[in-house]
């Protein structure tokens, strides 16, 4: 790769190339003599990964718009609300959501994950109610599709809903809900993780829910905002005041 093209690449991409070179040199070092030490190839410093997620207010704003949307028929509105709700409150990725079939629907969905392991997705009453309502509407309109979420457009009617279609639904909902920043499906997964962490849930449980192999991957969601830090400080202050009050009551 030429220097000019390399300059256009991100540090993460360049480190991928450098890691391949290091692996080859490490192999060559064991096979031939007089090769440079692979440790002399220094990886570039990568900027800290930024996790984009919705705030609690933005989450409520998005859901409120989805429930009151007047631009769609009831069938499509129910489908889209179910999609957003499931992506917000489970660890599912958009490709896994699109692959769900009607026969799979129960409180515990079994999903073949990206590393070919079988994982469970827990659906709650709110999800199941929306899904049952959507399936009832589909049956009423004689929609026959093996997939849970199917297309309603004339061009691809009743076919499996594509990943691009879901991305378009969520992006359009974010714009119409007057959210400041763009919304996309994986941002809803980020919101699921950060919402759990902000409520002080055990990070090891969250790691298992998200299917991360290493805890360091889950820790990328720990980037604290000023609001989070302020809330933490207030919790400490409240705890100290409560302790002082208890001490005063004992003295009295």
N, C-alpha and C positions, 0 to 999 in steps of 0.2 A: 504494500500500500504506500503510495507516495506521501510525502510530508504534507502537501496541501490538503489531500483528502483526509489524512490522519487528524489534522487540526480541526476538521469539521465534526469529528466523532466525539462522543462524550467520554469522560474518564472511565466510566464503567465498560464501555465498548472496547476502548483501548486496552484496559486491563484484561479483557477476555483474550485479545490477541497476544498480549505479553505472557499470559498464563500458558497458552499453547506453546509459545517459544521456550518458556522455562521448562515445561514438561519434556520437550524434545531434547533440550540440552542436558537435562537430568538423565534421560535415557542414554544419550550419547556418551555422557561421562562414565557410565558403567560399561560401555562397549568399546570405546576408543580412548586413546591417550591425547593429552594436550588440547583439551577443550576448556572454554571459560567456565568458571563456577556459575551455575544457574542463579545463585543468590545475588550475583552482581547485577542482574536485571531487576531494577526497582519498579514496583508497581506505582501507578499514579495515585495521588490522593483524591478520593471520591467525595463529593459533597454529601452531607448527611441527607438521607432519603426523607423527603417530606411526605407525610401521610395526609391526604385530603379526606375530610369527613364532614358530614353535616353536623351542625350544632343541634341541640335538643329543640330549640325554637324552629329551626329550618325543617327538621324532621316532622314536627307537628304541622307546620305550614304546608309541606308537600302532601301529607296525608289528608289534610283538610281540603286541599284543592282536588285531590283525586276523588274524594267522596262527593264533592259538590259540582263536579265538572258537567257543564251543560252542553258541551260541544260534541259529546259522543252519545250513542244509543246505550241503553241500560246493559245490554250484553257486553259490549266493548268496555264500558266503564267498570263493570264488575271484574272482568278479566284483568284489566290494567291495575286496578286496586289490589287484586290478589297477588299479582306479580310483584308490585312494589312492596307490599306488606311482607311477603315471603323473603325477598332479598334483604329487607331491612332487619328482620328479626331471626334469620337463620344464617348459617355460614355458606350457603349455596353460591356458587358462581353461575354466571348467566348461561353458560353452555350446559351445565348440569340441570338448571331449571328447564331449559328448552327440551331436554331429553326425558323429562318425567312423562310417563304414560298414565292414562286414566286408571288402568288396573293397579298402578303402584300406590294410589292414594289411600293412605291410612295415617294413623297418628305418628307412626315411625316409618319414614321413607328409607329404603335401602338404596344407597347411591354407590356406584363404582367410581371411586375417586381417580385423580389423574395418575397416581402411581399403582393403579390396578388393585387397590385395597378396598374392601367393602366398609362403608361408613354409614352411620345413621344420621338422619335429619329429623329433628323433633318438630312436628307441627302442632300448634295449639288450637284451642276451640275457635278463636277468631279466624285463623287460616282455614280451618275445615268448614266453617260456616260460609265463608266467601266462596270456597271451591265448590261446595254442594249447591249453592245458589247459582253459580256460573254453569255447572253441569246440568242443573234443572232447566235453565234458560236455553242451553244448547239442545237438550232433548226436545224442548217445546218447539224449537225451530228446525228440528230434524237434521242437526249437525252430527255427522258421523266421522269422528277422527280418533285414532288410537292415542294421540298425544293430548295431554292435559291442556296445554296452551297452544291454540291453533290460530292461523290467520283468518281474518274476516274480510279481507279485501277481495275484490272480484277476480284479480289476476291469479292469486294463489289461494283461493278459497278452501278452507278446511285443512290446509297443509300445515305441517309442523311450523310453529312460529320460529323464525330465524333469530340468530344472535343480533344481527344488525337491526331487525325490527324491534327487539326489546330495547336496544340502545336508543333507538329513535323515540320510542314511547317515553322512556325515562328522561331523555334530554328535553323533549317537548314539554313534559309535565313540569320540569324544573323552571323552564322559561315562563310558562303560563302561571306558575305559582309565585312568580316574581322573586325567585331566589337570586341572590347577588352573583354567585359563581355557578358555572356549569355543573350539571349532575350527569353521572353515567353509572352503569350497573355496579362496577367494582367499587365505586365510591360508597355505595350502600353497604357493601361488605365491610369496608373500612369503618363506616358508621357503627355497624353492629359491634365490632371489636372495641372501638374507642368508647362506646357507650357502656360496655361492660367494665372496662378499666376505670372509667370515671366514677363508677359506683363501687369501686374498691373490690371487685371480684378477684378471686385467686387467679393469677396470671397463668398458672399451670393448667387450670381448668380451661381457660380461654385458648391456650395452646392446643389442647386436645380437640376443642370444638372447631377450631380453624384448620386443624390437620397439619400444623407446622411440624416439621421434623426437628427443628432446633428452637430452643427458647429465645435465642437471639433474634430470630425472625419476628416473633411475637413482640419483643421489646421495642421494635421500631414504632409500634403504636403508642409508646409511652411518652412521646414528645408533648410536654405539658404546655398549655396555653397560659397566658396571664390570668385568665378567668379561673382556670383550674388551680393555679398557685394561690390566688386570692381566697378561693373557697377553702383550701387546705389551711391557710393561715387563720381563717375565721373559725374553723373547726378546733384548732389548737386553743384559740382565745376562749371559745365557748367552754371547752373542757377545763381550762384553768379557772374561769369564773365559777363553774359548777363546783369544782373542788374547794374553792375558797368559801363558797356558800355553805357547803357541808361542814367545813371546819368551824365556821361561825356558829352554826346550829349546835354543834357539839359543845362549844364553849358556853353557850347560853343554857 
